[in-house]
Amino acid sequence: LNIKRGEVIFLIGGNGSGKTTLLKALTMLYKPQAGNIYVDDKLIDDSNYLEYRELYSAIFYDFHLFSKLYGLEKISPKKVNELLKLMQLDKKTEFRDDHFSKLNLSTGQRKRLALIVTFLEDKPVYIFDEWAADQDPQFKNYFYEELLGKLKAQGKTVIAVSHDDRYYGLADRIIKMDYGKIV
């Protein structure tokens, strides 16, 4: 599997086909038991895998949220609250004293809050594991038709697990998984 900078890839396949496992191996949350990962012909190994993992900002299907933005220094509350408004969460939670005031949100709202955190991390590669699955039609359209294009325009690489075949034309490439293999 070769992934190019700035590429938008949709990862597709049935339940249990290995999509999430591939993403967790790619991000080295699972260390590959066979094969190698290279970035610009440089082998990723025990000496540099932590640096490699810093390339990614991911929202996995089984994601977790924290009220505090750990690892993010000097985040502007104004910027966070603008993003809350953009994601229509400003009436549900706010960001003050370096914390979100409320995390007790619907699954779709929690995913939108996690998306805000990924924007703030501003990494070169974004992983979205079925992000749009729990979104209402408005945010599903926003994700596919606006957000992915904006990320691509910024030179970001996006790998998104998707079952939304009506949006497949928006990807640069579609990779299909079946029984743990790319087909």
PADRENFI-365280 format. One record per residue: residue number from 1; residue in three letters; chain; x, y, z of N, C-alpha, C in turn. Coordinates in pm, whole numbers. Layout:
REM PADRENFI-365280
+-----+------+-------+--------+---------+--------+---------+----------+--------+--------+---------+--------+
:  nr : rest : kette : n_east : n_north :   n_up : ca_east : ca_north :  ca_up : c_east : c_north :   c_up :
+-----+------+-------+--------+---------+--------+---------+----------+--------+--------+---------+--------+
: NUM :  ALA :     A :      X :       Y :      Z :       X :        Y :      Z :      X :       Y :      Z :
...
+-----+------+-------+--------+---------+--------+---------+----------+--------+--------+---------+--------+
//
This chain:
REM PADRENFI-365280
+-----+------+-------+--------+---------+--------+---------+----------+--------+--------+---------+--------+
:  nr : rest : kette : n_east : n_north :   n_up : ca_east : ca_north :  ca_up : c_east : c_north :   c_up :
+-----+------+-------+--------+---------+--------+---------+----------+--------+--------+---------+--------+
:   1 :  LEU :     A :     85 :    -118 :      0 :       0 :        0 :      0 :     89 :     123 :      0 :
:   2 :  ASN :     A :     70 :     208 :    -97 :     141 :      336 :   -103 :     41 :     448 :    -86 :
:   3 :  ILE :     A :     75 :     543 :     -1 :     -11 :      658 :     24 :     69 :     782 :     -8 :
:   4 :  LYS :     A :     10 :     870 :    -87 :      78 :      993 :   -128 :     30 :    1110 :    -44 :
:   5 :  ARG :     A :    119 :    1204 :    -19 :      82 :     1326 :     53 :    -32 :    1397 :    -19 :
:   6 :  GLY :     A :   -126 :    1448 :     59 :    -235 :     1525 :      2 :   -345 :    1443 :    -61 :
:   7 :  GLU :     A :   -338 :    1314 :    -50 :    -436 :     1225 :   -111 :   -555 :    1204 :    -17 :
:   8 :  VAL :     A :   -674 :    1196 :    -75 :    -794 :     1158 :      0 :   -829 :    1016 :    -41 :
:   9 :  ILE :     A :   -824 :     927 :     56 :    -849 :      785 :     33 :   -970 :     743 :    113 :
:  10 :  PHE :     A :  -1061 :     671 :     48 :   -1171 :      607 :    119 :  -1137 :     460 :    131 :
:  11 :  LEU :     A :  -1146 :     409 :    253 :   -1122 :      269 :    282 :  -1258 :     205 :    299 :
:  12 :  ILE :     A :  -1286 :     105 :    217 :   -1418 :       44 :    218 :  -1406 :    -106 :    240 :
:  13 :  GLY :     A :  -1518 :    -168 :    272 :   -1524 :     -312 :    290 :  -1629 :    -344 :    395 :
:  14 :  GLY :     A :  -1668 :    -468 :    399 :   -1771 :     -511 :    492 :  -1724 :    -510 :    637 :
:  15 :  ASN :     A :  -1819 :    -532 :    727 :   -1786 :     -543 :    869 :  -1688 :    -658 :    888 :
:  16 :  GLY :     A :  -1583 :    -633 :    965 :   -1484 :     -736 :    993 :  -1384 :    -759 :    881 :
:  17 :  SER :     A :  -1382 :    -671 :    782 :   -1291 :     -691 :    668 :  -1148 :    -648 :    699 :
:  18 :  GLY :     A :  -1126 :    -576 :    809 :    -990 :     -538 :    848 :   -958 :    -391 :    832 :
:  19 :  LYS :     A :  -1059 :    -308 :    807 :   -1035 :     -165 :    785 :   -973 :     -98 :    908 :
:  20 :  THR :     A :  -1036 :    -115 :   1022 :    -985 :      -50 :   1144 :   -851 :    -110 :   1184 :
:  21 :  THR :     A :   -835 :    -239 :   1170 :    -707 :     -302 :   1203 :   -596 :    -247 :   1114 :
:  22 :  LEU :     A :   -624 :    -228 :    986 :    -525 :     -168 :    896 :   -488 :     -28 :    944 :
:  23 :  LEU :     A :   -588 :      51 :    979 :    -560 :      188 :   1025 :   -479 :     189 :   1154 :
:  24 :  LYS :     A :   -509 :      98 :   1245 :    -434 :       94 :   1371 :   -293 :      42 :   1349 :
:  25 :  ALA :     A :   -273 :     -46 :   1251 :    -138 :      -89 :   1216 :    -63 :      24 :   1145 :
:  26 :  LEU :     A :   -132 :      95 :   1056 :     -71 :      205 :    983 :    -24 :     315 :   1078 :
:  27 :  THR :     A :   -103 :     345 :   1180 :     -67 :      448 :   1278 :     24 :     394 :   1388 :
:  28 :  MET :     A :     53 :     267 :   1382 :     137 :      194 :   1479 :     78 :     193 :   1619 :
:  29 :  LEU :     A :    -54 :     203 :   1628 :    -119 :      170 :   1754 :   -111 :      20 :   1774 :
:  30 :  TYR :     A :   -111 :     -54 :   1663 :     -76 :     -196 :   1661 :     55 :    -204 :   1585 :
:  31 :  LYS :     A :    156 :    -261 :   1647 :     282 :     -277 :   1575 :    266 :    -393 :   1476 :
:  32 :  PRO :     A :    300 :    -368 :   1351 :     287 :     -474 :   1251 :    372 :    -595 :   1289 :
:  33 :  GLN :     A :    313 :    -713 :   1272 :     385 :     -836 :   1302 :    462 :    -886 :   1181 :
:  34 :  ALA :     A :    432 :    -831 :   1066 :     504 :     -865 :    943 :    503 :    -742 :    855 :
:  35 :  GLY :     A :    599 :    -733 :    768 :     606 :     -620 :    676 :    672 :    -500 :    741 :
:  36 :  ASN :     A :    682 :    -394 :    666 :     748 :     -273 :    711 :    668 :    -150 :    670 :
:  37 :  ILE :     A :    691 :     -41 :    742 :     634 :       88 :    707 :    750 :     181 :    675 :
:  38 :  TYR :     A :    737 :     251 :    564 :     838 :      347 :    520 :    772 :     482 :    499 :
:  39 :  VAL :     A :    843 :     588 :    531 :     801 :      723 :    497 :    918 :     784 :    421 :
:  40 :  ASP :     A :    892 :     821 :    296 :     997 :      877 :    210 :   1121 :     787 :    209 :
:  41 :  ASP :     A :   1098 :     659 :    192 :    1203 :      556 :    185 :   1279 :     535 :    317 :
:  42 :  LYS :     A :   1230 :     593 :    425 :    1293 :      573 :    556 :   1212 :     471 :    635 :
:  43 :  LEU :     A :   1280 :     365 :    680 :    1215 :      259 :    757 :   1170 :     312 :    893 :
:  44 :  ILE :     A :   1047 :     282 :    929 :     997 :      315 :   1063 :   1021 :     194 :   1151 :
:  45 :  ASP :     A :   1096 :     215 :   1259 :    1129 :      105 :   1349 :   1121 :     154 :   1494 :
:  46 :  ASP :     A :   1173 :      77 :   1587 :    1165 :      112 :   1729 :   1233 :     246 :   1761 :
:  47 :  SER :     A :   1327 :     286 :   1679 :    1401 :      410 :   1708 :   1324 :     536 :   1667 :
:  48 :  ASN :     A :   1225 :     523 :   1580 :    1159 :      644 :   1530 :   1007 :     633 :   1522 :
:  49 :  TYR :     A :    949 :     526 :   1575 :     805 :      509 :   1560 :    724 :     614 :   1638 :
:  50 :  LEU :     A :    776 :     664 :   1750 :     701 :      767 :   1823 :    692 :     895 :   1740 :
:  51 :  GLU :     A :    800 :     932 :   1674 :     799 :     1047 :   1584 :    702 :    1022 :   1468 :
:  52 :  TYR :     A :    702 :     901 :   1415 :     612 :      864 :   1306 :    465 :     878 :   1349 :
:  53 :  ARG :     A :    433 :     834 :   1470 :     295 :      841 :   1517 :    246 :     984 :   1528 :
:  54 :  GLU :     A :    336 :    1080 :   1541 :     299 :     1221 :   1551 :    248 :    1277 :   1418 :
:  55 :  LEU :     A :    259 :    1201 :   1311 :     207 :     1245 :   1181 :     54 :    1240 :   1178 :
:  56 :  TYR :     A :     -6 :    1162 :   1267 :    -148 :     1129 :   1258 :   -235 :    1198 :   1363 :
:  57 :  SER :     A :   -353 :    1236 :   1317 :    -462 :     1271 :   1407 :   -578 :    1181 :   1365 :
:  58 :  ALA :     A :   -628 :    1105 :   1459 :    -726 :     1002 :   1424 :   -850 :    1009 :   1512 :
:  59 :  ILE :     A :   -962 :     980 :   1448 :   -1085 :      955 :   1521 :  -1128 :     814 :   1482 :
:  60 :  PHE :     A :  -1104 :     721 :   1572 :   -1145 :      583 :   1549 :  -1290 :     566 :   1591 :
:  61 :  TYR :     A :  -1349 :     460 :   1543 :   -1490 :      435 :   1574 :  -1512 :     427 :   1726 :
:  62 :  ASP :     A :  -1415 :     373 :   1797 :   -1424 :      358 :   1943 :  -1344 :     467 :   2015 :
:  63 :  PHE :     A :  -1360 :     591 :   1970 :   -1281 :      703 :   2020 :  -1318 :     740 :   2165 :
:  64 :  HIS :     A :  -1228 :     816 :   2228 :   -1251 :      868 :   2363 :  -1231 :    1020 :   2361 :
:  65 :  LEU :     A :  -1308 :    1088 :   2442 :   -1294 :     1233 :   2457 :  -1253 :    1267 :   2599 :
:  66 :  PHE :     A :  -1177 :    1372 :   2612 :   -1140 :     1425 :   2742 :  -1186 :    1569 :   2747 :
:  67 :  SER :     A :  -1222 :    1617 :   2863 :   -1267 :     1755 :   2874 :  -1151 :    1853 :   2853 :
:  68 :  LYS :     A :  -1028 :    1810 :   2883 :    -909 :     1894 :   2866 :   -839 :    1857 :   2735 :
:  69 :  LEU :     A :   -778 :    1955 :   2672 :    -703 :     1931 :   2548 :   -558 :    1896 :   2583 :
:  70 :  TYR :     A :   -533 :    1771 :   2613 :    -399 :     1727 :   2650 :   -305 :    1736 :   2531 :
:  71 :  GLY :     A :   -183 :    1783 :   2557 :     -81 :     1788 :   2453 :    -91 :    1907 :   2360 :
:  72 :  LEU :     A :   -191 :    1989 :   2378 :    -207 :     2108 :   2294 :   -179 :    2231 :   2378 :
:  73 :  GLU :     A :    -73 :    2300 :   2342 :     -31 :     2417 :   2417 :    -89 :    2544 :   2357 :
:  74 :  LYS :     A :   -121 :    2638 :   2440 :    -161 :     2772 :   2398 :   -273 :    2772 :   2294 :
:  75 :  ILE :     A :   -377 :    2700 :   2323 :    -493 :     2698 :   2235 :   -580 :    2818 :   2267 :
:  76 :  SER :     A :   -618 :    2890 :   2166 :    -702 :     3008 :   2182 :   -846 :    2966 :   2212 :
:  77 :  PRO :     A :   -899 :    3003 :   2329 :   -1040 :     2972 :   2357 :  -1134 :    3029 :   2251 :
:  78 :  LYS :     A :  -1097 :    3145 :   2196 :   -1180 :     3205 :   2091 :  -1187 :    3113 :   1970 :
:  79 :  LYS :     A :  -1073 :    3059 :   1929 :   -1070 :     2968 :   1814 :  -1153 :    2843 :   1842 :
:  80 :  VAL :     A :  -1137 :    2786 :   1961 :   -1213 :     2665 :   1996 :  -1362 :    2695 :   1995 :
:  81 :  ASN :     A :  -1402 :    2807 :   2052 :   -1544 :     2841 :   2056 :  -1599 :    2873 :   1917 :
:  82 :  GLU :     A :  -1515 :    2926 :   1827 :   -1558 :     2945 :   1688 :  -1583 :    2811 :   1621 :
:  83 :  LEU :     A :  -1496 :    2713 :   1648 :   -1515 :     2579 :   1593 :  -1639 :    2512 :   1653 :
:  84 :  LEU :     A :  -1664 :    2536 :   1781 :   -1787 :     2484 :   1843 :  -1910 :    2539 :   1772 :
:  85 :  LYS :     A :  -1905 :    2667 :   1738 :   -2018 :     2728 :   1667 :  -2032 :    2667 :   1527 :
:  86 :  LEU :     A :  -1921 :    2652 :   1456 :   -1922 :     2592 :   1322 :  -1984 :    2452 :   1326 :
:  87 :  MET :     A :  -1952 :    2376 :   1429 :   -2003 :     2239 :   1442 :  -2138 :    2233 :   1514 :
:  88 :  GLN :     A :  -2197 :    2349 :   1536 :   -2326 :     2363 :   1603 :  -2327 :    2294 :   1740 :
:  89 :  LEU :     A :  -2219 :    2314 :   1813 :   -2208 :     2260 :   1948 :  -2202 :    2371 :   2052 :
:  90 :  ASP :     A :  -2206 :    2496 :   2008 :   -2188 :     2609 :   2100 :  -2301 :    2621 :   2201 :
:  91 :  LYS :     A :  -2415 :    2560 :   2174 :   -2525 :     2563 :   2271 :  -2524 :    2438 :   2360 :
:  92 :  LYS :     A :  -2432 :    2347 :   2330 :   -2421 :     2221 :   2406 :  -2303 :    2220 :   2503 :
:  93 :  THR :     A :  -2194 :    2284 :   2464 :   -2074 :     2288 :   2546 :  -1997 :    2414 :   2510 :
:  94 :  GLU :     A :  -1909 :    2454 :   2596 :   -1820 :     2566 :   2566 :  -1681 :    2532 :   2617 :
:  95 :  PHE :     A :  -1584 :    2607 :   2569 :   -1446 :     2588 :   2609 :  -1403 :    2705 :   2694 :
:  96 :  ARG :     A :  -1374 :    2675 :   2820 :   -1328 :     2780 :   2912 :  -1236 :    2716 :   3015 :
:  97 :  ASP :     A :  -1140 :    2793 :   3059 :   -1040 :     2745 :   3155 :   -974 :    2615 :   3108 :
:  98 :  ASP :     A :   -944 :    2610 :   2978 :    -877 :     2496 :   2915 :   -957 :    2366 :   2921 :
:  99 :  HIS :     A :  -1088 :    2373 :   2934 :   -1173 :     2254 :   2941 :  -1303 :    2276 :   2862 :
: 100 :  PHE :     A :  -1357 :    2165 :   2812 :   -1493 :     2169 :   2760 :  -1586 :    2156 :   2879 :
: 101 :  SER :     A :  -1692 :    2234 :   2880 :   -1782 :     2235 :   2996 :  -1869 :    2111 :   3005 :
: 102 :  LYS :     A :  -1890 :    2043 :   2892 :   -1981 :     1928 :   2892 :  -1939 :    1830 :   2783 :
: 103 :  LEU :     A :  -1935 :    1701 :   2817 :   -1907 :     1596 :   2720 :  -2025 :    1501 :   2702 :
: 104 :  ASN :     A :  -2128 :    1519 :   2783 :   -2246 :     1433 :   2775 :  -2330 :    1475 :   2654 :
: 105 :  LEU :     A :  -2290 :    1424 :   2537 :   -2349 :     1463 :   2410 :  -2390 :    1337 :   2334 :
: 106 :  SER :     A :  -2469 :    1355 :   2229 :   -2503 :     1241 :   2144 :  -2376 :    1192 :   2074 :
: 107 :  THR :     A :  -2381 :    1073 :   2016 :   -2264 :     1018 :   1948 :  -2219 :    1108 :   1834 :
: 108 :  GLY :     A :  -2313 :    1156 :   1754 :   -2277 :     1246 :   1644 :  -2212 :    1374 :   1694 :
: 109 :  GLN :     A :  -2266 :    1430 :   1803 :   -2209 :     1552 :   1860 :  -2070 :    1525 :   1918 :
: 110 :  ARG :     A :  -2052 :    1410 :   1982 :   -1920 :     1374 :   2037 :  -1818 :    1360 :   1924 :
: 111 :  LYS :     A :  -1861 :    1304 :   1811 :   -1770 :     1293 :   1696 :  -1735 :    1431 :   1641 :
: 112 :  ARG :     A :  -1830 :    1522 :   1641 :   -1800 :     1658 :   1595 :  -1703 :    1726 :   1691 :
: 113 :  LEU :     A :  -1717 :    1701 :   1820 :   -1623 :     1756 :   1917 :  -1484 :    1695 :   1896 :
: 114 :  ALA :     A :  -1479 :    1566 :   1870 :   -1350 :     1502 :   1841 :  -1289 :    1560 :   1713 :
: 115 :  LEU :     A :  -1371 :    1594 :   1616 :   -1323 :     1656 :   1493 :  -1258 :    1792 :   1523 :
: 116 :  ILE :     A :  -1318 :    1867 :   1613 :   -1259 :     1995 :   1654 :  -1119 :    1972 :   1710 :
: 117 :  VAL :     A :  -1103 :    1871 :   1792 :    -972 :     1841 :   1851 :   -872 :    1807 :   1741 :
: 118 :  THR :     A :   -915 :    1729 :   1639 :    -822 :     1697 :   1530 :   -781 :    1822 :   1453 :
: 119 :  PHE :     A :   -875 :    1915 :   1433 :    -839 :     2041 :   1366 :   -733 :    2115 :   1447 :
: 120 :  LEU :     A :   -749 :    2116 :   1578 :    -656 :     2188 :   1664 :   -519 :    2120 :   1665 :
: 121 :  GLU :     A :   -515 :    1988 :   1652 :    -387 :     1917 :   1647 :   -310 :    1949 :   1519 :
: 122 :  ASP :     A :   -382 :    1973 :   1410 :    -323 :     2016 :   1283 :   -207 :    1926 :   1238 :
: 123 :  LYS :     A :   -235 :    1797 :   1225 :    -134 :     1699 :   1182 :   -138 :    1685 :   1029 :
: 124 :  PRO :     A :    -35 :    1627 :    971 :     -32 :     1609 :    825 :   -129 :    1502 :    774 :
: 125 :  VAL :     A :   -162 :    1403 :    859 :    -246 :     1292 :    815 :   -366 :    1279 :    909 :
: 126 :  TYR :     A :   -483 :    1272 :    849 :    -607 :     1255 :    926 :   -666 :    1118 :    898 :
: 127 :  ILE :     A :   -705 :    1050 :   1004 :    -771 :      919 :    996 :   -912 :     937 :   1051 :
: 128 :  PHE :     A :  -1011 :     902 :    971 :   -1151 :      909 :   1013 :  -1214 :     772 :    994 :
: 129 :  ASP :     A :  -1236 :     704 :   1103 :   -1292 :      568 :   1100 :  -1444 :     577 :   1115 :
: 130 :  GLU :     A :  -1513 :     582 :   1004 :   -1659 :      592 :   1000 :  -1710 :     716 :   1074 :
: 131 :  TRP :     A :  -1640 :     829 :   1056 :   -1680 :      951 :   1124 :  -1822 :     991 :   1088 :
: 132 :  ALA :     A :  -1860 :     979 :    964 :   -1989 :     1029 :    917 :  -2106 :     936 :    954 :
: 133 :  ALA :     A :  -2077 :     819 :   1005 :   -2183 :      718 :   1028 :  -2292 :     767 :   1122 :
: 134 :  ASP :     A :  -2260 :     847 :   1221 :   -2359 :      890 :   1320 :  -2400 :    1036 :   1302 :
: 135 :  GLN :     A :  -2374 :    1092 :   1185 :   -2405 :     1232 :   1162 :  -2539 :    1248 :   1092 :
: 136 :  ASP :     A :  -2605 :    1359 :   1120 :   -2727 :     1389 :   1047 :  -2688 :    1428 :    905 :
: 137 :  PRO :     A :  -2783 :    1431 :    812 :   -2749 :     1458 :    671 :  -2670 :    1586 :    649 :
: 138 :  GLN :     A :  -2698 :    1691 :    726 :   -2626 :     1818 :    710 :  -2476 :    1800 :    736 :
: 139 :  PHE :     A :  -2441 :    1733 :    846 :   -2300 :     1718 :    879 :  -2234 :    1610 :    796 :
: 140 :  LYS :     A :  -2309 :    1512 :    751 :   -2254 :     1413 :    660 :  -2212 :    1483 :    531 :
: 141 :  ASN :     A :  -2300 :    1568 :    476 :   -2266 :     1645 :    356 :  -2148 :    1737 :    382 :
: 142 :  TYR :     A :  -2146 :    1807 :    494 :   -2036 :     1897 :    528 :  -1903 :    1820 :    529 :
: 143 :  PHE :     A :  -1903 :    1704 :    593 :   -1782 :     1623 :    602 :  -1730 :    1587 :    463 :
: 144 :  TYR :     A :  -1816 :    1529 :    383 :   -1771 :     1482 :    251 :  -1752 :    1594 :    150 :
: 145 :  GLU :     A :  -1845 :    1685 :    142 :   -1844 :     1781 :     33 :  -1763 :    1907 :     62 :
: 146 :  GLU :     A :  -1739 :    1940 :    187 :   -1662 :     2059 :    219 :  -1533 :    2028 :    294 :
: 147 :  LEU :     A :  -1544 :    1959 :    405 :   -1429 :     1937 :    491 :  -1316 :    1862 :    421 :
: 148 :  LEU :     A :  -1348 :    1753 :    354 :   -1242 :     1676 :    289 :  -1170 :    1760 :    183 :
: 149 :  GLY :     A :  -1244 :    1841 :    109 :   -1182 :     1930 :     10 :  -1093 :    2035 :     74 :
: 150 :  LYS :     A :  -1137 :    2089 :    187 :   -1055 :     2189 :    258 :   -925 :    2126 :    308 :
: 151 :  LEU :     A :   -934 :    2007 :    363 :    -814 :     1939 :    412 :   -718 :    1910 :    297 :
: 152 :  LYS :     A :   -772 :    1864 :    186 :    -689 :     1837 :     68 :   -622 :    1965 :     20 :
: 153 :  ALA :     A :   -697 :    2076 :     15 :    -641 :     2204 :    -28 :   -526 :    2250 :     63 :
: 154 :  GLN :     A :   -530 :    2209 :    190 :    -423 :     2242 :    285 :   -305 :    2144 :    274 :
: 155 :  GLY :     A :   -314 :    2047 :    182 :    -207 :     1950 :    165 :   -213 :    1834 :    263 :
: 156 :  LYS :     A :   -324 :    1821 :    334 :    -339 :     1713 :    430 :   -372 :    1582 :    358 :
: 157 :  THR :     A :   -327 :    1473 :    415 :    -363 :     1340 :    367 :   -479 :    1292 :    453 :
: 158 :  VAL :     A :   -582 :    1237 :    388 :    -700 :     1190 :    460 :   -727 :    1045 :    421 :
: 159 :  ILE :     A :   -743 :     962 :    523 :    -785 :      824 :    503 :   -913 :     807 :    583 :
: 160 :  ALA :     A :  -1023 :     785 :    512 :   -1154 :      778 :    576 :  -1222 :     645 :    546 :
: 161 :  VAL :     A :  -1261 :     575 :    651 :   -1344 :      457 :    634 :  -1484 :     507 :    603 :
: 162 :  SER :     A :  -1541 :     455 :    496 :   -1672 :      504 :    454 :  -1757 :     391 :    397 :
: 163 :  HIS :     A :  -1886 :     399 :    425 :   -1985 :      311 :    363 :  -2083 :     396 :    281 :
: 164 :  ASP :     A :  -2052 :     524 :    265 :   -2140 :      617 :    196 :  -2104 :     622 :     48 :
: 165 :  ASP :     A :  -2151 :     523 :    -28 :   -2108 :      509 :   -167 :  -2148 :     628 :   -255 :
: 166 :  ARG :     A :  -2245 :     705 :   -215 :   -2282 :      820 :   -298 :  -2174 :     929 :   -298 :
: 167 :  TYR :     A :  -2079 :     921 :   -204 :   -1970 :     1018 :   -197 :  -1837 :     964 :   -251 :
: 168 :  TYR :     A :  -1835 :     841 :   -298 :   -1708 :      779 :   -339 :  -1636 :     860 :   -447 :
: 169 :  GLY :     A :  -1709 :     933 :   -529 :   -1647 :     1012 :   -634 :  -1562 :    1127 :   -582 :
: 170 :  LEU :     A :  -1573 :    1159 :   -453 :   -1495 :     1268 :   -393 :  -1355 :    1224 :   -351 :
: 171 :  ALA :     A :  -1330 :    1094 :   -350 :   -1199 :     1042 :   -310 :  -1104 :    1040 :   -429 :
: 172 :  ASP :     A :   -976 :    1056 :   -400 :    -875 :     1038 :   -504 :   -860 :     890 :   -537 :
: 173 :  ARG :     A :   -882 :     808 :   -434 :    -865 :      664 :   -451 :   -952 :     592 :   -350 :
: 174 :  ILE :     A :  -1000 :     475 :   -389 :   -1078 :      390 :   -300 :  -1000 :     260 :   -283 :
: 175 :  ILE :     A :   -982 :     221 :   -158 :    -914 :       95 :   -127 :  -1015 :       4 :    -60 :
: 176 :  LYS :     A :  -1032 :    -115 :   -114 :   -1129 :     -210 :    -61 :  -1056 :    -319 :     17 :
: 177 :  MET :     A :  -1111 :    -348 :    135 :   -1059 :     -455 :    220 :  -1156 :    -573 :    220 :
: 178 :  ASP :     A :  -1102 :    -692 :    228 :   -1183 :     -812 :    239 :  -1098 :    -918 :    311 :
: 179 :  TYR :     A :  -1151 :    -971 :    419 :   -1082 :    -1074 :    498 :   -939 :   -1036 :    532 :
: 180 :  GLY :     A :   -917 :    -910 :    571 :    -786 :     -866 :    616 :   -687 :    -834 :    506 :
: 181 :  LYS :     A :   -733 :    -832 :    383 :    -643 :     -804 :    271 :   -701 :    -692 :    184 :
: 182 :  ILE :     A :   -610 :    -619 :    121 :    -651 :     -519 :     23 :   -681 :    -594 :   -106 :
: 183 :  VAL :     A :   -800 :    -570 :   -161 :    -840 :     -640 :   -283 :   -861 :    -543 :   -398 :
+-----+------+-------+--------+---------+--------+---------+----------+--------+--------+---------+--------+
//
